[in-house]
């Protein structure tokens, strides 16, 4: 029997188009897991007329981990900084930060995430790791596969 994992996705709405492409493939990839049954929640699941902030807080309360799609828009979001990250951190959720769109690891305020290992993709023989937005074509699937493996390795440690 697979272990159920509730995953909260935190991202900046400025990145919606890229997030949609990423999550479509990422969710499909996760659903093939031999070990875990993933329930991936993001705010597009909030229905018309629902109290959006209550739904976000409820999803964080119920999640096992937070998938953080880091970008400059993410780092600049007051709601992510003051609500989502605070709640995820205070509730001791597993944080899974991903280098999603380019930002400066050394010069940008990483909102306390600098101490966490941030996932970036390094192809075999490549001198540097890349953000998801820097990767095109088939390499995006390679990024998602490598991220999937790291997430499962991290979950296996719990």
C-alpha positions, 0 to 999 in steps of 0.5 A, a space after each residue: 500500500 502506498 503512503 499518502 503524501 499531501 503536497 502544498 505548492 507555493 508559487 508566484 502568480 506571475 509565473 502561472 504559465 510556466 507553473 502550469 506546464 511544470 505541474 502538468 508534467 510533474 503531477 503525471 510523473 508523481 502519480 506513477 510512484 511505486 511508493 507514494 500516493 501524491 495529492 498535489 494541492 495548489 490554489 487553482 483548486 479553490 472554488 468560486 465563492 470560497 474564502 481563499 485564505 481559509 482554503 490556503 491555510 487549511 491546505 497548509 495545515 493538511 500538507 506533509 510538505 511544501 513544494 516551493 517554486 522559487 523565483 524573484 516573484 516568489 521572493 517578492 511576494 508579501 503573501 508567500 513571505 508573511 503567510 505561507 512560508 511562516 505557516 509552513 515553517 512554524 508547522 515544521 513541514 518538510 520544505 522542498 525548495 526548487 530553483 524555478 526561475 532565475 534568481 541570485 543565490 548569493 545576493 537575493 534575500 532567500 527568506 530564510 531558505 538559504 540554509 535549505 538545499 535548493 534543488 537545481 538540475 545539473 545534467 551529466 557533464 554540465 559545469 553548473 546547475 540550472 533553474 527550470 526556466 533555463 531548460 528547454 525541450 526533453 531536458 525539462 523531463 530530465 529536470 522533473 525526473 531528478 526532482 522526483 527522485 530527490 523528493 522521494 529520497 527526502 520523504 524516505 528519510 522521514 
